[in-house]
Amino acid sequence: MIINLIEQKSNMKRNLFYFGLEPLKARYTYQLCKEWMPKTFAEYPDLNFVDIEGDFDPDGVIKGGAVLDAFGRCKYSLSEYLSNVLGIHSLHN
Protein backbone atom coordinates (compact mmCIF):
# COMPACT_ATOMS: atom_id res chain seq x y z
CA MET A 1 0.00 0.00 0.00
CA ILE A 2 2.72 2.51 0.95
CA ILE A 3 4.78 1.58 -2.13
CA ASN A 4 1.72 2.17 -4.34
CA LEU A 5 1.26 5.66 -2.87
CA ILE A 6 4.92 6.50 -3.40
CA GLU A 7 4.80 5.30 -7.01
CA GLN A 8 1.62 7.28 -7.68
CA LYS A 9 3.09 10.42 -6.16
CA SER A 10 6.33 10.10 -8.15
CA ASN A 11 4.32 9.90 -11.40
CA MET A 12 2.33 13.05 -10.63
CA LYS A 13 3.23 16.31 -12.33
CA ARG A 14 3.96 19.33 -10.19
CA ASN A 15 2.22 22.58 -11.10
CA LEU A 16 4.30 25.63 -11.89
CA PHE A 17 2.09 28.71 -11.65
CA TYR A 18 3.54 31.46 -13.83
CA PHE A 19 2.53 35.06 -13.12
CA GLY A 20 4.03 36.82 -16.12
CA LEU A 21 4.10 40.38 -17.31
CA GLU A 22 1.44 41.73 -19.64
CA PRO A 23 2.08 39.97 -22.97
CA LEU A 24 2.16 43.12 -25.09
CA LYS A 25 3.16 42.55 -28.71
CA ALA A 26 4.72 46.03 -28.84
CA ARG A 27 7.30 44.90 -26.27
CA TYR A 28 9.43 41.84 -25.56
CA THR A 29 6.94 40.75 -22.91
CA TYR A 30 4.78 38.89 -25.43
CA GLN A 31 7.71 36.72 -26.50
CA LEU A 32 8.80 36.24 -22.89
CA CYS A 33 5.39 35.19 -21.57
CA LYS A 34 3.87 33.37 -24.54
CA GLU A 35 6.87 31.86 -26.27
CA TRP A 36 10.11 31.71 -24.29
CA MET A 37 8.83 30.73 -20.84
CA PRO A 38 6.39 27.99 -21.99
CA LYS A 39 9.05 26.57 -24.33
CA THR A 40 11.68 26.55 -21.58
CA PHE A 41 9.48 24.74 -19.06
CA ALA A 42 8.13 22.28 -21.66
CA GLU A 43 11.55 20.64 -21.41
CA TYR A 44 10.68 19.46 -17.88
CA PRO A 45 8.22 16.56 -18.21
CA ASP A 46 7.48 16.51 -14.47
CA LEU A 47 6.13 20.09 -14.54
CA ASN A 48 2.70 21.30 -15.56
CA PHE A 49 3.19 24.91 -16.71
CA VAL A 50 0.11 26.93 -15.68
CA ASP A 51 0.01 30.43 -17.16
CA ILE A 52 -2.01 32.73 -14.91
CA GLU A 53 -3.24 35.62 -17.04
CA GLY A 54 -4.67 38.90 -15.90
CA ASP A 55 -7.07 41.26 -17.64
CA PHE A 56 -5.50 43.57 -20.21
CA ASP A 57 -6.03 45.02 -23.65
CA PRO A 58 -3.62 43.22 -26.01
CA ASP A 59 -3.84 46.12 -28.46
CA GLY A 60 -3.43 48.69 -25.70
CA VAL A 61 -1.09 51.62 -25.86
CA ILE A 62 1.87 51.68 -23.51
CA LYS A 63 1.51 54.71 -21.27
CA GLY A 64 4.72 56.38 -20.22
CA GLY A 65 5.51 57.98 -16.96
CA ALA A 66 8.22 58.03 -14.32
CA VAL A 67 7.88 54.24 -14.38
CA LEU A 68 6.61 52.66 -17.60
CA ASP A 69 2.85 52.31 -17.11
CA ALA A 70 3.04 51.68 -13.36
CA PHE A 71 -0.75 51.86 -12.98
CA GLY A 72 -1.36 49.34 -15.77
CA ARG A 73 1.21 46.93 -14.31
CA CYS A 74 -0.40 47.07 -10.87
CA LYS A 75 -3.86 46.52 -12.32
CA TYR A 76 -2.68 43.54 -14.39
CA SER A 77 -0.84 41.94 -11.45
CA LEU A 78 -3.85 42.23 -9.18
CA SER A 79 -6.11 40.68 -11.81
CA GLU A 80 -3.65 37.75 -12.12
CA TYR A 81 -3.80 37.13 -8.39
CA LEU A 82 -7.58 37.43 -8.38
CA SER A 83 -7.80 34.84 -11.16
CA ASN A 84 -5.56 32.48 -9.19
CA VAL A 85 -7.43 32.94 -5.90
CA LEU A 86 -10.80 32.36 -7.57
CA GLY A 87 -9.42 29.19 -9.18
CA ILE A 88 -8.19 27.88 -5.84
CA HIS A 89 -11.48 28.83 -4.19
CA SER A 90 -13.47 26.90 -6.81
CA LEU A 91 -11.40 23.75 -6.08
CA HIS A 92 -12.37 23.85 -2.41
CA ASN A 93 -16.10 24.42 -2.84
PyMOL commands that place a pseudoatom at each C-alpha (Angstrom):
pseudoatom trace, name=CA, resn=MET, resi=1, chain=A, elem=C, hetatm=0, pos=[0.000, 0.000, 0.000]
pseudoatom trace, name=CA, resn=ILE, resi=2, chain=A, elem=C, hetatm=0, pos=[2.724, 2.514, 0.948]
pseudoatom trace, name=CA, resn=ILE, resi=3, chain=A, elem=C, hetatm=0, pos=[4.781, 1.583, -2.131]
pseudoatom trace, name=CA, resn=ASN, resi=4, chain=A, elem=C, hetatm=0, pos=[1.723, 2.169, -4.339]
pseudoatom trace, name=CA, resn=LEU, resi=5, chain=A, elem=C, hetatm=0, pos=[1.257, 5.656, -2.868]
pseudoatom trace, name=CA, resn=ILE, resi=6, chain=A, elem=C, hetatm=0, pos=[4.920, 6.501, -3.395]
pseudoatom trace, name=CA, resn=GLU, resi=7, chain=A, elem=C, hetatm=0, pos=[4.799, 5.298, -7.013]
pseudoatom trace, name=CA, resn=GLN, resi=8, chain=A, elem=C, hetatm=0, pos=[1.620, 7.279, -7.677]
pseudoatom trace, name=CA, resn=LYS, resi=9, chain=A, elem=C, hetatm=0, pos=[3.095, 10.419, -6.156]
pseudoatom trace, name=CA, resn=SER, resi=10, chain=A, elem=C, hetatm=0, pos=[6.325, 10.100, -8.149]
pseudoatom trace, name=CA, resn=ASN, resi=11, chain=A, elem=C, hetatm=0, pos=[4.316, 9.895, -11.397]
pseudoatom trace, name=CA, resn=MET, resi=12, chain=A, elem=C, hetatm=0, pos=[2.329, 13.049, -10.630]
pseudoatom trace, name=CA, resn=LYS, resi=13, chain=A, elem=C, hetatm=0, pos=[3.231, 16.311, -12.333]
pseudoatom trace, name=CA, resn=ARG, resi=14, chain=A, elem=C, hetatm=0, pos=[3.956, 19.331, -10.186]
pseudoatom trace, name=CA, resn=ASN, resi=15, chain=A, elem=C, hetatm=0, pos=[2.219, 22.576, -11.098]
pseudoatom trace, name=CA, resn=LEU, resi=16, chain=A, elem=C, hetatm=0, pos=[4.299, 25.626, -11.886]
pseudoatom trace, name=CA, resn=PHE, resi=17, chain=A, elem=C, hetatm=0, pos=[2.090, 28.712, -11.647]
pseudoatom trace, name=CA, resn=TYR, resi=18, chain=A, elem=C, hetatm=0, pos=[3.539, 31.457, -13.828]
pseudoatom trace, name=CA, resn=PHE, resi=19, chain=A, elem=C, hetatm=0, pos=[2.529, 35.061, -13.122]
pseudoatom trace, name=CA, resn=GLY, resi=20, chain=A, elem=C, hetatm=0, pos=[4.027, 36.820, -16.119]
pseudoatom trace, name=CA, resn=LEU, resi=21, chain=A, elem=C, hetatm=0, pos=[4.103, 40.378, -17.314]
pseudoatom trace, name=CA, resn=GLU, resi=22, chain=A, elem=C, hetatm=0, pos=[1.440, 41.725, -19.639]
pseudoatom trace, name=CA, resn=PRO, resi=23, chain=A, elem=C, hetatm=0, pos=[2.076, 39.968, -22.966]
pseudoatom trace, name=CA, resn=LEU, resi=24, chain=A, elem=C, hetatm=0, pos=[2.157, 43.124, -25.086]
pseudoatom trace, name=CA, resn=LYS, resi=25, chain=A, elem=C, hetatm=0, pos=[3.162, 42.546, -28.710]
pseudoatom trace, name=CA, resn=ALA, resi=26, chain=A, elem=C, hetatm=0, pos=[4.715, 46.028, -28.844]
pseudoatom trace, name=CA, resn=ARG, resi=27, chain=A, elem=C, hetatm=0, pos=[7.299, 44.901, -26.271]
pseudoatom trace, name=CA, resn=TYR, resi=28, chain=A, elem=C, hetatm=0, pos=[9.425, 41.835, -25.562]
pseudoatom trace, name=CA, resn=THR, resi=29, chain=A, elem=C, hetatm=0, pos=[6.943, 40.746, -22.907]
pseudoatom trace, name=CA, resn=TYR, resi=30, chain=A, elem=C, hetatm=0, pos=[4.775, 38.885, -25.434]
pseudoatom trace, name=CA, resn=GLN, resi=31, chain=A, elem=C, hetatm=0, pos=[7.709, 36.717, -26.495]
pseudoatom trace, name=CA, resn=LEU, resi=32, chain=A, elem=C, hetatm=0, pos=[8.801, 36.241, -22.892]
pseudoatom trace, name=CA, resn=CYS, resi=33, chain=A, elem=C, hetatm=0, pos=[5.390, 35.192, -21.568]
pseudoatom trace, name=CA, resn=LYS, resi=34, chain=A, elem=C, hetatm=0, pos=[3.866, 33.371, -24.537]
pseudoatom trace, name=CA, resn=GLU, resi=35, chain=A, elem=C, hetatm=0, pos=[6.872, 31.856, -26.270]
pseudoatom trace, name=CA, resn=TRP, resi=36, chain=A, elem=C, hetatm=0, pos=[10.113, 31.709, -24.287]
pseudoatom trace, name=CA, resn=MET, resi=37, chain=A, elem=C, hetatm=0, pos=[8.828, 30.726, -20.836]
pseudoatom trace, name=CA, resn=PRO, resi=38, chain=A, elem=C, hetatm=0, pos=[6.388, 27.992, -21.989]
pseudoatom trace, name=CA, resn=LYS, resi=39, chain=A, elem=C, hetatm=0, pos=[9.052, 26.567, -24.327]
pseudoatom trace, name=CA, resn=THR, resi=40, chain=A, elem=C, hetatm=0, pos=[11.679, 26.553, -21.575]
pseudoatom trace, name=CA, resn=PHE, resi=41, chain=A, elem=C, hetatm=0, pos=[9.482, 24.745, -19.056]
pseudoatom trace, name=CA, resn=ALA, resi=42, chain=A, elem=C, hetatm=0, pos=[8.134, 22.284, -21.663]
pseudoatom trace, name=CA, resn=GLU, resi=43, chain=A, elem=C, hetatm=0, pos=[11.553, 20.635, -21.414]
pseudoatom trace, name=CA, resn=TYR, resi=44, chain=A, elem=C, hetatm=0, pos=[10.680, 19.456, -17.882]
pseudoatom trace, name=CA, resn=PRO, resi=45, chain=A, elem=C, hetatm=0, pos=[8.215, 16.556, -18.214]
pseudoatom trace, name=CA, resn=ASP, resi=46, chain=A, elem=C, hetatm=0, pos=[7.479, 16.505, -14.472]
pseudoatom trace, name=CA, resn=LEU, resi=47, chain=A, elem=C, hetatm=0, pos=[6.131, 20.085, -14.536]
pseudoatom trace, name=CA, resn=ASN, resi=48, chain=A, elem=C, hetatm=0, pos=[2.696, 21.296, -15.562]
pseudoatom trace, name=CA, resn=PHE, resi=49, chain=A, elem=C, hetatm=0, pos=[3.186, 24.912, -16.705]
pseudoatom trace, name=CA, resn=VAL, resi=50, chain=A, elem=C, hetatm=0, pos=[0.106, 26.934, -15.682]
pseudoatom trace, name=CA, resn=ASP, resi=51, chain=A, elem=C, hetatm=0, pos=[0.013, 30.432, -17.163]
pseudoatom trace, name=CA, resn=ILE, resi=52, chain=A, elem=C, hetatm=0, pos=[-2.014, 32.733, -14.910]
pseudoatom trace, name=CA, resn=GLU, resi=53, chain=A, elem=C, hetatm=0, pos=[-3.236, 35.615, -17.040]
pseudoatom trace, name=CA, resn=GLY, resi=54, chain=A, elem=C, hetatm=0, pos=[-4.672, 38.897, -15.901]
pseudoatom trace, name=CA, resn=ASP, resi=55, chain=A, elem=C, hetatm=0, pos=[-7.068, 41.259, -17.643]
pseudoatom trace, name=CA, resn=PHE, resi=56, chain=A, elem=C, hetatm=0, pos=[-5.501, 43.570, -20.208]
pseudoatom trace, name=CA, resn=ASP, resi=57, chain=A, elem=C, hetatm=0, pos=[-6.033, 45.025, -23.654]
pseudoatom trace, name=CA, resn=PRO, resi=58, chain=A, elem=C, hetatm=0, pos=[-3.615, 43.220, -26.011]
pseudoatom trace, name=CA, resn=ASP, resi=59, chain=A, elem=C, hetatm=0, pos=[-3.835, 46.120, -28.458]
pseudoatom trace, name=CA, resn=GLY, resi=60, chain=A, elem=C, hetatm=0, pos=[-3.427, 48.688, -25.696]
pseudoatom trace, name=CA, resn=VAL, resi=61, chain=A, elem=C, hetatm=0, pos=[-1.091, 51.623, -25.863]
pseudoatom trace, name=CA, resn=ILE, resi=62, chain=A, elem=C, hetatm=0, pos=[1.873, 51.685, -23.509]
pseudoatom trace, name=CA, resn=LYS, resi=63, chain=A, elem=C, hetatm=0, pos=[1.511, 54.707, -21.273]
pseudoatom trace, name=CA, resn=GLY, resi=64, chain=A, elem=C, hetatm=0, pos=[4.717, 56.378, -20.224]
pseudoatom trace, name=CA, resn=GLY, resi=65, chain=A, elem=C, hetatm=0, pos=[5.514, 57.983, -16.957]
pseudoatom trace, name=CA, resn=ALA, resi=66, chain=A, elem=C, hetatm=0, pos=[8.222, 58.027, -14.323]
pseudoatom trace, name=CA, resn=VAL, resi=67, chain=A, elem=C, hetatm=0, pos=[7.883, 54.236, -14.379]
pseudoatom trace, name=CA, resn=LEU, resi=68, chain=A, elem=C, hetatm=0, pos=[6.614, 52.658, -17.595]
pseudoatom trace, name=CA, resn=ASP, resi=69, chain=A, elem=C, hetatm=0, pos=[2.850, 52.309, -17.105]
pseudoatom trace, name=CA, resn=ALA, resi=70, chain=A, elem=C, hetatm=0, pos=[3.039, 51.681, -13.356]
pseudoatom trace, name=CA, resn=PHE, resi=71, chain=A, elem=C, hetatm=0, pos=[-0.752, 51.857, -12.979]
pseudoatom trace, name=CA, resn=GLY, resi=72, chain=A, elem=C, hetatm=0, pos=[-1.358, 49.340, -15.772]
pseudoatom trace, name=CA, resn=ARG, resi=73, chain=A, elem=C, hetatm=0, pos=[1.212, 46.930, -14.307]
pseudoatom trace, name=CA, resn=CYS, resi=74, chain=A, elem=C, hetatm=0, pos=[-0.399, 47.065, -10.867]
pseudoatom trace, name=CA, resn=LYS, resi=75, chain=A, elem=C, hetatm=0, pos=[-3.856, 46.524, -12.323]
pseudoatom trace, name=CA, resn=TYR, resi=76, chain=A, elem=C, hetatm=0, pos=[-2.676, 43.541, -14.385]
pseudoatom trace, name=CA, resn=SER, resi=77, chain=A, elem=C, hetatm=0, pos=[-0.838, 41.938, -11.449]
pseudoatom trace, name=CA, resn=LEU, resi=78, chain=A, elem=C, hetatm=0, pos=[-3.846, 42.228, -9.184]
pseudoatom trace, name=CA, resn=SER, resi=79, chain=A, elem=C, hetatm=0, pos=[-6.112, 40.681, -11.808]
pseudoatom trace, name=CA, resn=GLU, resi=80, chain=A, elem=C, hetatm=0, pos=[-3.645, 37.747, -12.118]
pseudoatom trace, name=CA, resn=TYR, resi=81, chain=A, elem=C, hetatm=0, pos=[-3.797, 37.134, -8.387]
pseudoatom trace, name=CA, resn=LEU, resi=82, chain=A, elem=C, hetatm=0, pos=[-7.580, 37.433, -8.378]
pseudoatom trace, name=CA, resn=SER, resi=83, chain=A, elem=C, hetatm=0, pos=[-7.801, 34.839, -11.160]
pseudoatom trace, name=CA, resn=ASN, resi=84, chain=A, elem=C, hetatm=0, pos=[-5.561, 32.478, -9.194]
pseudoatom trace, name=CA, resn=VAL, resi=85, chain=A, elem=C, hetatm=0, pos=[-7.428, 32.941, -5.903]
pseudoatom trace, name=CA, resn=LEU, resi=86, chain=A, elem=C, hetatm=0, pos=[-10.799, 32.358, -7.573]
pseudoatom trace, name=CA, resn=GLY, resi=87, chain=A, elem=C, hetatm=0, pos=[-9.420, 29.190, -9.183]
pseudoatom trace, name=CA, resn=ILE, resi=88, chain=A, elem=C, hetatm=0, pos=[-8.185, 27.884, -5.843]
pseudoatom trace, name=CA, resn=HIS, resi=89, chain=A, elem=C, hetatm=0, pos=[-11.479, 28.831, -4.188]
pseudoatom trace, name=CA, resn=SER, resi=90, chain=A, elem=C, hetatm=0, pos=[-13.469, 26.901, -6.813]
pseudoatom trace, name=CA, resn=LEU, resi=91, chain=A, elem=C, hetatm=0, pos=[-11.403, 23.751, -6.083]
pseudoatom trace, name=CA, resn=HIS, resi=92, chain=A, elem=C, hetatm=0, pos=[-12.365, 23.851, -2.406]
pseudoatom trace, name=CA, resn=ASN, resi=93, chain=A, elem=C, hetatm=0, pos=[-16.099, 24.422, -2.838]
for i in range(1, 93): cmd.bond("trace and resi %d" % i, "trace and resi %d" % (i + 1))
show_as sticks, trace
zoom trace
